Amino acid sequence: MLRVAVLVSGGGTNLQAIIDAVKDGTITNTELVAVISNNANAYALTRAKENGIEALCISPKDYADRADFHKALLEKINELTNTIMEIVLAGYLVKIPEEMVHQYSHRIINIHPSLIPSFCGVGYYGLHVHEAVLEKGVKVTGATVHYVDEGMDTGEIIAQKPVMVEEGD
């Protein structure tokens, strides 16, 4: 059984899609064991609790500096490694510390709301991607799942799915 921790920052619509897919058997042999957010008010934490998944907040606001935050995040992930095998970033708006990227190489994946290499990197997430797509008149957009590396949306692509932009979108 693949045991997964999901990291999120906001509402958790991707998280909910994952929860639903596990429940209905679209995603098989998988258990969601923890949801971690950097935002104490993230609705994703409520989604986790409502589905019997451990919900944790590790926020940079609770630490003296970014190094302390990174240390706390890595310590929690390390604590969970007895129970998790994979880490999924589903709208997690915080750069993963390099030490964690190296320690969990090819075990951290990100869901990105565009066809990388378009509309990616710092500042491109969720609505910002969709606004940029519409503003530039792009006719094909989509989503990318990729391994997380030291860069921002630069890791090896696992899968991509194009979506046509229709009149009125």
N, CA, C and O of each residue as an XYZ file, in Angstrom:
676
protein
N       0.846     -1.187      0.000
C       0.000      0.000      0.000
C       0.882      1.238      0.000
O       1.791      1.359      0.821
N       0.614      2.157     -0.921
C       1.332      3.423     -0.997
C       0.727      4.378      0.014
O      -0.461      4.696     -0.054
N       1.534      4.830      0.941
C       1.072      5.746      1.997
C       1.600      7.136      1.666
O       2.797      7.327      1.452
N       0.684      8.106      1.629
C       0.980      9.429      1.082
C       0.691     10.532      2.093
O      -0.303     10.483      2.816
N       1.576     11.527      2.132
C       1.320     12.795      2.823
C       1.112     13.842      1.737
O       1.823     13.856      0.733
N       0.129     14.720      1.948
C      -0.171     15.775      0.983
C       0.098     17.115      1.644
O      -0.370     17.370      2.754
N       0.858     17.979      0.959
C       1.146     19.322      1.454
C       0.325     20.315      0.650
O       0.319     20.270     -0.580
N      -0.375     21.222      1.349
C      -1.286     22.177      0.717
C      -1.168     23.542      1.391
O      -0.664     23.654      2.509
N      -1.638     24.575      0.698
C      -1.631     25.917      1.278
C      -3.014     26.540      1.378
O      -3.219     27.460      2.170
N      -3.954     26.059      0.595
C      -5.241     26.752      0.533
C      -6.445     25.852      0.698
O      -6.525     25.039      1.619
N      -7.381     26.021     -0.224
C      -8.669     25.352     -0.137
C      -8.625     23.846     -0.270
O      -9.454     23.145      0.309
N      -7.680     23.350     -1.014
C      -7.529     21.911     -1.123
C      -8.400     21.248     -2.168
O      -8.832     20.112     -1.971
N      -8.673     21.926     -3.279
C      -9.479     21.283     -4.318
C      -8.740     20.096     -4.935
O      -9.360     19.074     -5.228
N      -7.433     20.215     -5.135
C      -6.667     19.057     -5.624
C      -6.661     17.954     -4.578
O      -6.787     16.776     -4.912
N      -6.514     18.331     -3.313
C      -6.579     17.346     -2.233
C      -7.912     16.620     -2.272
O      -7.949     15.394     -2.168
N      -9.010     17.358     -2.421
C     -10.329     16.726     -2.452
C     -10.446     15.765     -3.626
O     -11.032     14.690     -3.493
N      -9.895     16.145     -4.773
C      -9.914     15.250     -5.928
C      -9.146     13.962     -5.629
O      -9.568     12.879     -6.033
N      -8.030     14.075     -4.928
C      -7.253     12.895     -4.551
C      -8.040     12.035     -3.557
O      -8.116     10.815     -3.707
N      -8.620     12.676     -2.546
C      -9.436     11.953     -1.557
C     -10.559     11.195     -2.262
O     -10.774     10.011     -2.002
N     -11.274     11.884     -3.155
C     -12.388     11.261     -3.868
C     -11.916     10.090     -4.728
O     -12.570      9.049     -4.780
N     -10.779     10.265     -5.400
C     -10.261      9.201     -6.271
C      -9.812      7.981     -5.471
O      -9.958      6.851     -5.937
N      -9.270      8.194     -4.279
C      -8.908      7.068     -3.417
C     -10.179      6.363     -2.955
O     -10.253      5.134     -2.967
N     -11.176      7.146     -2.548
C     -12.441      6.568     -2.054
C     -13.176      5.766     -3.127
O     -13.709      4.693     -2.843
N     -13.206      6.286     -4.366
C     -13.977      5.587     -5.399
C     -13.172      4.536     -6.154
O     -13.684      3.895     -7.072
N     -11.903      4.360     -5.762
C     -11.086      3.308     -6.367
C     -10.383      3.696     -7.650
O      -9.724      2.858     -8.266
N     -10.507      4.956     -8.072
C      -9.762      5.414     -9.253
C      -8.266      5.354     -8.970
O      -7.478      4.938     -9.819
N      -7.884      5.777     -7.763
C      -6.514      5.601     -7.283
C      -6.552      4.395     -6.349
O      -7.241      4.404     -5.328
N      -5.815      3.378     -6.708
C      -5.855      2.133     -5.939
C      -4.630      1.969     -5.057
O      -3.606      2.621     -5.261
N      -4.752      1.098     -4.083
C      -3.638      0.699     -3.226
C      -2.925      1.905     -2.603
O      -1.700      1.919     -2.489
N      -3.698      2.906     -2.204
C      -3.142      4.146     -1.665
C      -3.924      4.570     -0.428
O      -5.149      4.462     -0.378
N      -3.180      5.058      0.577
C      -3.786      5.605      1.780
C      -3.212      6.989      2.037
O      -1.996      7.180      2.016
N      -4.093      7.951      2.278
C      -3.650      9.298      2.640
C      -3.505      9.325      4.154
O      -4.485      9.144      4.877
N      -2.278      9.550      4.640
C      -2.021      9.449      6.084
C      -1.872     10.797      6.771
O      -2.044     10.888      7.986
N      -1.555     11.847      6.017
C      -1.394     13.162      6.643
C      -1.558     14.255      5.603
O      -1.202     14.093      4.436
N      -2.110     15.375      6.061
C      -2.161     16.603      5.269
C      -1.451     17.661      6.097
O      -1.776     17.874      7.266
N      -0.481     18.322      5.480
C       0.282     19.370      6.156
C       0.081     20.668      5.383
O       0.235     20.702      4.162
N      -0.262     21.733      6.099
C      -0.405     23.038      5.479
C       0.500     24.046      6.166
O       0.799     23.923      7.354
N       0.927     25.032      5.416
C       1.677     26.158      5.967
C       0.731     27.262      6.431
O       1.174     28.296      6.930
N      -0.579     27.038      6.263
C      -1.595     28.044      6.536
C      -2.623     27.454      7.504
O      -3.371     26.546      7.138
N      -2.660     27.960      8.718
C      -3.577     27.439      9.738
C      -5.036     27.565      9.328
O      -5.877     26.808      9.814
N      -5.358     28.510      8.439
C      -6.735     28.725      8.010
C      -7.076     28.018      6.702
O      -8.152     28.243      6.149
N      -6.194     27.181      6.204
C      -6.441     26.481      4.942
C      -7.625     25.532      5.078
O      -7.662     24.700      5.984
N      -8.583     25.660      4.180
C      -9.746     24.775      4.205
C      -9.337     23.316      3.955
O     -10.065     22.393      4.320
N      -8.187     23.118      3.341
C      -7.683     21.753      3.119
C      -7.556     20.987      4.432
O      -7.757     19.773      4.455
N      -7.227     21.671      5.520
C      -7.113     20.998      6.823
C      -8.485     20.487      7.279
O      -8.585     19.413      7.872
N      -9.527     21.254      7.003
C     -10.888     20.809      7.316
C     -11.248     19.596      6.464
O     -11.824     18.631      6.967
N     -10.909     19.642      5.175
C     -11.171     18.504      4.289
C     -10.489     17.249      4.830
O     -11.077     16.167      4.828
N      -9.255     17.397      5.291
C      -8.517     16.248      5.831
C      -9.241     15.685      7.051
O      -9.507     14.485      7.122
N      -9.557     16.550      8.002
C     -10.225     16.104      9.234
C     -11.549     15.415      8.931
O     -11.871     14.387      9.528
N     -12.317     15.985      8.001
C     -13.617     15.405      7.647
C     -13.479     14.017      7.023
O     -14.441     13.250      6.980
N     -12.293     13.707      6.546
C     -12.054     12.418      5.903
C     -11.145     11.512      6.731
O     -10.611     10.527      6.222
N     -10.972     11.851      8.011
C     -10.211     10.997      8.914
C      -8.717     10.962      8.649
O      -8.044      9.982      8.966
N      -8.205     12.033      8.066
C      -6.776     12.136      7.756
C      -6.137     13.108      8.737
O      -6.692     14.175      9.000
N      -4.984     12.752      9.279
C      -4.285     13.644     10.207
C      -4.029     14.985      9.522
O      -3.499     15.030      8.412
N      -4.408     16.077     10.190
C      -4.270     17.428      9.643
C      -3.318     18.227     10.522
O      -3.545     18.370     11.724
N      -2.250     18.748      9.919
C      -1.210     19.462     10.663
C      -0.916     20.802     10.012
O      -0.964     20.937      8.789
N      -0.610     21.788     10.840
C      -0.153     23.074     10.323
C       1.277     23.300     10.788
O       1.573     23.274     11.983
N       2.152     23.523      9.822
C       3.529     23.932     10.105
C       3.731     25.199      9.292
O       3.969     25.149      8.086
N       3.631     26.341      9.972
C       3.631     27.639      9.304
C       4.936     28.384      9.550
O       5.457     28.369     10.665
N       5.470     29.035      8.520
C       6.674     29.854      8.712
C       6.451     30.965      9.737
O       7.401     31.421     10.373
N       5.200     31.402      9.899
C       4.874     32.466     10.850
C       5.151     32.056     12.297
O       5.299     32.906     13.176
N       5.220     30.750     12.530
C       5.425     30.240     13.891
C       6.898     30.045     14.243
O       7.214     29.532     15.317
N       7.796     30.447     13.354
C       9.227     30.221     13.569
C      10.009     31.519     13.403
O       9.587     32.428     12.688
N      11.131     31.587     14.061
C      11.955     32.802     14.057
C      12.444     33.162     12.653
O      12.534     34.338     12.299
N      12.755     32.145     11.869
C      13.247     32.391     10.518
C      12.940     31.198      9.622
O      12.428     30.177     10.080
N      13.258     31.341      8.345
C      12.958     30.305      7.350
C      13.717     29.017      7.658
O      13.198     27.925      7.431
N      14.929     29.134      8.168
C      15.715     27.942      8.498
C      15.024     27.106      9.581
O      14.984     25.879      9.489
N      14.487     27.768     10.597
C      13.772     27.046     11.656
C      12.494     26.397     11.115
O      12.150     25.276     11.491
N      11.803     27.108     10.238
C      10.607     26.542      9.610
C      10.967     25.302      8.802
O      10.315     24.266      8.925
N      12.006     25.408      7.975
C      12.437     24.265      7.167
C      12.811     23.079      8.044
O      12.490     21.933      7.731
N      13.490     23.368      9.141
C      13.882     22.299     10.076
C      12.642     21.612     10.649
O      12.593     20.384     10.716
N      11.652     22.384     11.056
C      10.428     21.814     11.631
C       9.661     20.988     10.594
O       9.151     19.913     10.909
N       9.581     21.485      9.372
C       8.902     20.743      8.310
C       9.609     19.419      8.041
O       8.969     18.370      7.963
N      10.918     19.475      7.904
C      11.685     18.255      7.646
C      11.579     17.278      8.809
O      11.466     16.072      8.592
N      11.614     17.779     10.036
C      11.465     16.896     11.204
C      10.122     16.183     11.180
O      10.055     14.991     11.479
N       9.038     16.898     10.827
C       7.721     16.270     10.772
C       7.666     15.233      9.652
O       7.129     14.142      9.841
N       8.213     15.565      8.503
C       8.240     14.599      7.392
C       9.054     13.371      7.800
O       8.643     12.239      7.545
N      10.203     13.595      8.431
C      11.025     12.464      8.880
C      10.273     11.604      9.895
O      10.367     10.377      9.872
N       9.536     12.252     10.774
C       8.735     11.523     11.761
C       7.681     10.658     11.052
O       7.385      9.545     11.485
N       7.128     11.182      9.971
C       6.093     10.464      9.228
C       6.654      9.399      8.293
O       5.891      8.581      7.779
N       7.964      9.383      8.058
C       8.501      8.436      7.076
C       8.295      6.989      7.477
O       8.379      6.097      6.633
N       8.029      6.741      8.745
C       7.665      5.382      9.119
C       6.303      5.020      8.561
O       5.972      3.842      8.428
N       5.504      6.044      8.229
C       4.153      5.787      7.739
C       3.922      6.255      6.309
O       2.925      5.857      5.708
N       4.798      7.083      5.732
C       4.582      7.559      4.363
C       5.684      7.081      3.427
O       6.817      6.828      3.836
N       5.315      6.970      2.173
C       6.263      6.586      1.136
C       6.411      7.673      0.073
O       7.425      7.732     -0.622
N       5.398      8.531     -0.051
C       5.373      9.535     -1.102
C       4.826     10.837     -0.529
O       3.992     10.825      0.376
N       5.304     11.961     -1.066
C       4.833     13.283     -0.665
C       4.268     13.947     -1.911
O       4.931     14.003     -2.947
N       3.038     14.453     -1.807
C       2.387     15.116     -2.930
C       2.167     16.580     -2.564
O       1.571     16.891     -1.533
N       2.652     17.467     -3.413
C       2.391     18.899     -3.254
C       1.170     19.222     -4.110
O       1.216     19.125     -5.337
N       0.084     19.604     -3.455
C      -1.167     19.878     -4.151
C      -1.587     21.309     -3.833
O      -2.458     21.545     -2.995
N      -0.951     22.257     -4.516
C      -1.213     23.657     -4.214
C      -0.443     24.124     -2.994
O      -0.929     24.951     -2.223
N       0.762     23.589     -2.820
C       1.620     24.005     -1.705
C       2.489     25.142     -2.212
O       3.298     24.950     -3.120
N       2.329     26.327     -1.632
C       2.947     27.537     -2.169
C       4.247     27.910     -1.475
O       4.631     29.079     -1.452
N       4.919     26.928     -0.914
C       6.189     27.153     -0.222
C       7.253     26.295     -0.908
O       7.033     25.118     -1.192
N       8.403     26.903     -1.166
C       9.509     26.140     -1.758
C      10.003     25.099     -0.756
O      10.221     25.401      0.417
N      10.172     23.886     -1.232
C      10.630     22.788     -0.389
C      12.132     22.966     -0.124
O      12.889     23.248     -1.053
N      12.567     22.806      1.126
C      13.991     22.963      1.432
C      14.849     21.945      0.660
O      14.456     20.792      0.482
N      16.023     22.398      0.208
C      16.900     21.527     -0.583
C      17.245     20.239      0.144
O      17.307     19.179     -0.479
N      17.468     20.309      1.443
C      17.789     19.102      2.207
C      16.668     18.067      2.073
O      16.930     16.872      1.930
N      15.435     18.532      2.118
C      14.292     17.633      1.978
C      14.212     17.078      0.562
O      13.932     15.893      0.378
N      14.453     17.917     -0.438
C      14.450     17.478     -1.840
C      15.465     16.360     -2.032
O      15.170     15.355     -2.679
N      16.658     16.531     -1.473
C      17.709     15.517     -1.629
C      17.368     14.247     -0.857
O      17.532     13.139     -1.369
N      16.896     14.410      0.364
C      16.589     13.256      1.210
C      15.436     12.425      0.627
O      15.413     11.203      0.777
N      14.494     13.082     -0.029
C      13.316     12.394     -0.571
C      13.284     12.467     -2.095
O      12.218     12.608     -2.693
N      14.447     12.371     -2.714
C      14.567     12.432     -4.163
C      13.637     11.409     -4.830
O      13.612     10.235     -4.461
N      12.887     11.882     -5.808
C      11.920     11.072     -6.561
C      10.818     10.481     -5.681
O      10.193      9.482     -6.039
N      10.587     11.110     -4.522
C       9.471     10.716     -3.653
C       8.569     11.915     -3.358
O       7.597     11.790     -2.614
N       8.891     13.087     -3.944
C       8.062     14.279     -3.812
C       7.585     14.648     -5.214
O       8.388     14.866     -6.121
N       6.260     14.715     -5.376
C       5.716     15.127     -6.666
C       4.855     16.366     -6.481
O       4.290     16.597     -5.412
N       4.767     17.151     -7.535
C       3.983     18.383     -7.516
C       2.935     18.332     -8.615
O       3.186     17.840     -9.715
N       1.748     18.854     -8.295
C       0.691     19.032     -9.284
C       0.724     20.507     -9.666
O       0.488     21.373     -8.824
N       1.020     20.798    -10.944
C       1.117     22.197    -11.394
C       0.037     22.487    -12.440
O      -0.175     21.682    -13.346
N      -0.647     23.630    -12.322
C      -1.788     23.919    -13.195
C      -1.440     24.525    -14.553
O      -2.102     25.460    -15.003
N      -0.408     23.998    -15.205
C      -0.115     24.386    -16.585
C       0.738     23.285    -17.210
O       1.199     22.364    -16.536
N       0.930     23.412    -18.511
C       1.824     22.497    -19.208
C       3.237     23.061    -19.110
O       3.630     23.919    -19.900
N       3.984     22.576    -18.147
C       5.368     23.023    -17.974
C       6.120     22.705    -19.262
O       5.994     21.587    -19.760
N       6.891     23.625    -19.824
C       7.519     24.771    -19.180
C       6.762     26.086    -19.292
O       7.319     27.125    -18.938
N       5.531     26.095    -19.764
C       4.767     27.341    -19.822
C       4.167     27.663    -18.460
O       3.729     26.770    -17.735
N       4.150     28.935    -18.126
C       3.490     29.432    -16.924
C       3.921     28.668    -15.666
O       3.093     28.083    -14.968
N       5.195     28.684    -15.398
C       5.690     28.001    -14.202
C       6.775     28.847    -13.544
O       7.237     29.842    -14.102
N       7.162     28.432    -12.361
C       8.162     29.157    -11.597
C       7.504     30.027    -10.537
O       6.307     29.915    -10.273
N       8.305     30.890     -9.939
C       7.813     31.750     -8.860
C       6.652     32.604     -9.360
O       6.745     33.232    -10.415
N       5.563     32.624     -8.601
C       4.426     33.469     -8.917
C       3.351     32.818     -9.761
O       2.261     33.373     -9.902
N       3.635     31.639    -10.332
C       2.634     30.959    -11.153
C       2.011     29.814    -10.382
O       2.639     28.779    -10.159
N       0.768     30.016     -9.979
C       0.011     28.979     -9.286
C      -1.467     29.275     -9.478
O      -1.853     30.430     -9.661
N      -2.273     28.264     -9.438
C      -3.729     28.373     -9.449
C      -4.276     29.455    -10.345
O      -4.061     29.432    -11.556
N      -4.987     30.411     -9.757
C      -5.643     31.458    -10.527
C      -4.665     32.309    -11.320
O      -5.006     32.800    -12.396
N      -3.442     32.491    -10.800
C      -2.461     33.292    -11.538
C      -2.138     32.647    -12.880
O      -1.988     33.352    -13.878
N      -2.029     31.324    -12.923
C      -1.780     30.626    -14.176
C      -2.962     30.829    -15.108
O      -2.782     31.177    -16.275
N      -4.172     30.612    -14.602
C      -5.357     30.712    -15.450
C      -5.568     32.124    -15.969
O      -5.977     32.297    -17.117
N      -5.300     33.138    -15.156
C      -5.396     34.525    -15.605
C      -4.375     34.801    -16.708
O      -4.692     35.461    -17.698
N      -3.146     34.297    -16.540
C      -2.100     34.499    -17.542
C      -2.459     33.812    -18.854
O      -2.230     34.365    -19.931
N      -3.022     32.605    -18.766
C      -3.434     31.873    -19.963
C      -4.467     32.675    -20.746
O      -4.346     32.834    -21.961
N      -5.473     33.177    -20.052
C      -6.533     33.934    -20.724
C      -6.014     35.263    -21.260
O      -6.375     35.676    -22.362
N      -5.171     35.928    -20.484
C      -4.620     37.219    -20.890
C      -3.788     37.107    -22.165
O      -3.825     37.997    -23.014
N      -3.042     36.018    -22.296
C      -2.153     35.849    -23.450
C      -2.835     35.171    -24.635
O      -2.217     34.999    -25.686
N      -4.101     34.786    -24.479
C      -4.827     34.180    -25.589
C      -4.389     32.761    -25.912
O      -4.551     32.311    -27.046
N      -3.847     32.061    -24.957
C      -3.397     30.684    -25.154
C      -4.600     29.804    -25.486
O      -5.662     29.960    -24.885
N      -4.445     28.892    -26.427
C      -5.544     28.028    -26.856
C      -5.491     26.638    -26.214
O      -6.497     25.930    -26.189
N      -4.324     26.247    -25.696
C      -4.172     24.956    -25.025
C      -3.431     25.185    -23.716
O      -2.343     25.760    -23.700
N      -4.020     24.736    -22.634
C      -3.369     24.790    -21.337
C      -3.394     23.370    -20.778
O      -3.448     22.416    -21.554
N      -3.358     23.202    -19.470
C      -3.420     21.853    -18.925
C      -2.825     21.764    -17.546
O      -2.802     22.737    -16.792
N      -2.345     20.581    -17.229
C      -1.747     20.325    -15.923
C      -0.531     19.422    -16.101
O      -0.449     18.629    -17.039
N       0.405     19.567    -15.174
C       1.627     18.763    -15.185
C       1.846     18.177    -13.801
O       1.669     18.859    -12.792
N       2.229     16.920    -13.760
C       2.699     16.299    -12.526
C       4.184     16.047    -12.736
O       4.589     15.444    -13.730
N       5.002     16.522    -11.776
C       6.456     16.374    -11.940
C       7.112     16.108    -10.598
O       6.568     16.428     -9.541
N       8.310     15.508    -10.669
C       9.108     15.342     -9.458
C       9.627     16.703     -9.029
O       9.920     17.555     -9.868
N       9.741     16.906     -7.732
C      10.258     18.155     -7.193
C      11.772     18.058     -7.114
O      12.320     17.080     -6.606
N      12.439     19.083     -7.623
C      13.891     19.188     -7.497
C      14.217     20.512     -6.811
O      13.340     21.115     -6.193
N      15.452     20.967     -6.908
C      15.875     22.175     -6.207
C      15.272     23.447     -6.785
O      15.224     24.468     -6.100
N      14.815     23.407     -8.018
C      14.250     24.590     -8.662
C      12.768     24.732     -8.370
O      12.207     24.012     -7.544
N      12.146     25.677     -9.065
C      10.711     25.915     -8.914
C      10.035     25.453    -10.206
O      10.139     26.118    -11.237
N       9.350     24.323    -10.146
C       8.671     23.722    -11.295
C       9.651     23.308    -12.389
O       9.352     23.440    -13.576
N      10.815     22.812    -11.993
C      11.846     22.427    -12.960
C      12.143     20.932    -12.963
O      12.980     20.473    -13.741
N      11.471     20.167    -12.109
C      11.764     18.745    -11.992
C      11.264     17.926    -13.173
O      10.470     18.389    -13.993
N      11.753     16.707    -13.230
C      11.403     15.760    -14.292
C       9.887     15.576    -14.369
O       9.225     15.328    -13.361
N       9.353     15.703    -15.587
C       7.917     15.584    -15.811
C       7.514     14.114    -15.775
O       8.137     13.268    -16.417
N       6.463     13.828    -15.014
C       5.904     12.481    -14.914
C       4.748     12.328    -15.899
O       4.668     11.338    -16.627
N       3.852     13.318    -15.915
C       2.683     13.268    -16.796
C       2.178     14.674    -17.064
O       2.324     15.576    -16.239
N       1.579     14.842    -18.241
C       0.932     16.101    -18.584
C      -0.394     15.796    -19.258
O      -0.540     14.785    -19.945
N      -1.359     16.686    -19.052
C      -2.675     16.533    -19.684
C      -3.095     17.885    -20.240
O      -3.302     18.833    -19.483
N      -3.223     17.978    -21.569
C      -3.657     19.242    -22.161
C      -5.164     19.451    -22.002
O      -5.940     18.498    -21.932
N      -5.549     20.718    -21.950
C      -6.950     21.126    -21.884
C      -7.128     22.281    -22.870
O      -6.391     23.265    -22.816
N      -8.090     22.162    -23.756
C      -8.357     23.221    -24.722
C      -9.025     24.399    -24.024
O      -9.900     24.210    -23.179
N      -8.616     25.606    -24.374
C      -9.253     26.816    -23.863
C     -10.347     27.182    -24.868
O     -10.067     27.478    -26.029
N     -11.581     27.156    -24.404
C     -12.733     27.384    -25.267
C     -13.197     28.839    -25.199
O     -12.907     29.543    -24.232
N     -13.904     29.275    -26.209
C     -14.505     30.597    -26.236
C     -15.356     30.779    -24.973
O     -16.169     29.915    -24.645
N     -15.173     31.890    -24.272
C     -15.950     32.157    -23.065
C     -15.322     31.658    -21.782
O     -15.831     31.931    -20.695
N     -14.230     30.935    -21.889
C     -13.538     30.463    -20.660
C     -12.959     31.632    -19.896
O     -12.347     31.440    -18.846
